[in-house]
Amino acid sequence: MKEALRPAFVSLLVFTVLLGVVYPLFMDGIAAVLFPHQATGSLIRDKDGHVAGSELIGQPFDNPAYFWSRPTAEANYDASNSVATNAGQSAFIDDKGHLGPNPTLTKNAKDRIDALLAADPDNKAPVPVDLVTASASGLDPDISPEAAYYQVGRVARLRGQPEAAVRALVDDHVEGRTFGVLGEPRVNVLLLNRALDAKFGSAKPNG
């Protein structure tokens, strides 16, 4: 029995140390050297070194003088509680047995559309879908270029700037598909809003 248990125990100990300690530390070291920004969470810091957010995690921008992020699901932009609503267009059966849109999804979308229209009542353009629906994680840091351009008029008006100047800022922050083929063009909201402040100054708290 001892002859059988001893090599098993030694193997367990060796591979625990090797794969549970040495390998992770080795990979962390490589990542820190080759990709220091990404290895620390892609954090964005202000001039004083304070963390303003991460390029990878969405955050709320309630002030209408800023570009608004894609809505969170039920996580309230809490990265430790990423969650989706699971409310789909054809995943709800009512009390009569009819299959159709989940009423929660419909209500949330309507409330978000109403909030967008209230903030910019003169905007008659169709509301981009990603401004009224949450992503699977509820933490998407990006919006579509269409969603960013939809908000240009409101942001420009509240900041007293020409729409062309704000639109040019959006143009500069449109990121193409990864490697030219993966995903869709996108705009990182945090980076766009920081560039907005850098160019035009911070917005007043009430917009």
SVG drawing of the C-alpha trace seen along z (x, -y; Angstrom):
<svg xmlns="http://www.w3.org/2000/svg" viewBox="-55 -77 64 79">
<polyline fill="none" stroke="black" stroke-width="0.4" points="0.0,0.0 2.8,-2.4 4.6,-1.7 1.4,-2.6 0.5,-5.7 3.9,-7.3 4.4,-7.9 0.8,-9.1 1.2,-11.6 4.5,-12.8 3.0,-13.3 0.1,-15.2 2.4,-17.5 4.8,-18.1 2.0,-18.8 0.1,-21.0 3.2,-23.2 4.2,-23.1 0.7,-23.8 -0.9,-25.6 2.0,-27.9 5.0,-27.9 3.1,-27.9 0.6,-30.7 3.4,-32.9 5.5,-32.3 2.6,-33.2 1.8,-36.2 5.4,-37.3 5.3,-36.9 2.1,-38.8 3.3,-41.6 6.4,-42.1 4.8,-41.7 1.3,-43.1 1.6,-45.3 -1.6,-47.3 -3.8,-44.2 -2.3,-42.2 -3.4,-44.8 -7.0,-44.8 -6.7,-47.4 -7.2,-50.2 -7.5,-53.8 -6.1,-56.3 -6.4,-60.1 -3.6,-62.5 -3.4,-62.0 -3.1,-58.2 -6.6,-57.5 -8.4,-54.7 -11.2,-56.1 -12.3,-52.7 -11.4,-49.8 -11.5,-49.5 -13.1,-46.1 -16.0,-46.9 -18.9,-49.2 -19.9,-51.9 -22.8,-54.3 -22.8,-57.8 -26.1,-59.3 -25.2,-62.9 -26.7,-63.6 -23.7,-65.7 -21.8,-62.4 -22.2,-59.5 -24.3,-56.9 -23.1,-53.3 -25.0,-50.2 -27.5,-49.4 -26.5,-47.0 -28.6,-43.9 -29.2,-43.4 -25.5,-43.8 -25.6,-47.6 -22.2,-47.6 -20.8,-45.5 -18.0,-43.3 -18.2,-40.9 -21.8,-40.2 -22.0,-39.8 -25.4,-38.6 -27.9,-38.5 -31.7,-38.9 -32.5,-35.8 -35.5,-37.8 -35.7,-37.0 -38.0,-37.9 -39.5,-34.4 -38.8,-32.8 -41.9,-33.7 -45.2,-31.8 -48.1,-33.7 -50.9,-32.3 -52.8,-31.4 -49.9,-29.4 -49.0,-31.9 -45.3,-32.2 -43.9,-35.8 -41.6,-38.5 -40.9,-38.6 -42.8,-41.6 -39.8,-42.5 -37.7,-42.9 -40.4,-45.0 -40.8,-47.2 -37.1,-47.7 -36.7,-48.6 -39.6,-51.1 -38.3,-52.8 -34.8,-53.2 -36.3,-54.6 -38.4,-57.1 -35.2,-58.2 -33.3,-58.7 -36.2,-60.7 -36.6,-62.8 -32.9,-63.7 -33.0,-64.6 -36.6,-65.3 -35.6,-66.8 -33.8,-63.6 -36.2,-61.8 -33.7,-59.1 -34.4,-55.5 -33.0,-54.4 -30.1,-51.9 -31.0,-48.6 -27.8,-48.4 -28.9,-51.5 -32.0,-49.8 -30.8,-46.2 -28.2,-44.9 -25.4,-42.6 -25.1,-39.0 -22.7,-40.0 -24.4,-43.3 -20.9,-44.9 -20.3,-45.7 -17.9,-48.7 -18.6,-49.4 -21.5,-50.6 -21.9,-50.5 -20.8,-53.5 -24.5,-54.0 -25.3,-54.3 -22.5,-56.9 -23.5,-59.0 -27.2,-58.9 -26.0,-60.7 -23.9,-63.4 -26.6,-66.0 -27.5,-65.8 -23.9,-65.9 -23.0,-68.7 -26.0,-70.8 -25.5,-70.3 -21.8,-71.2 -22.3,-74.2 -20.1,-72.7 -20.7,-72.2 -22.0,-68.8 -19.3,-68.5 -16.6,-68.7 -18.3,-66.1 -18.9,-63.8 -15.2,-64.1 -14.4,-62.9 -16.6,-59.8 -14.9,-59.2 -11.6,-59.1 -12.8,-56.5 -14.5,-54.0 -12.5,-50.7 -12.7,-48.3 -13.1,-44.5 -10.4,-42.7 -7.9,-41.4 -10.3,-42.8 -12.7,-39.9 -13.7,-39.3 -16.7,-41.1 -18.2,-44.4 -17.0,-48.0 -17.4,-49.6 -16.7,-52.6 -15.4,-52.4 -17.6,-54.7 -15.1,-55.4 -12.3,-56.3 -14.7,-58.5 -16.0,-60.4 -12.5,-61.0 -11.5,-62.4 -14.6,-64.5 -13.5,-66.0 -10.0,-66.4 -11.1,-68.4 -14.0,-70.4 -13.6,-70.3 -15.7,-68.4 -19.4,-68.7 -21.4,-70.3 -23.0,-67.8 -26.5,-68.5 -25.4,-68.3"/>
</svg>
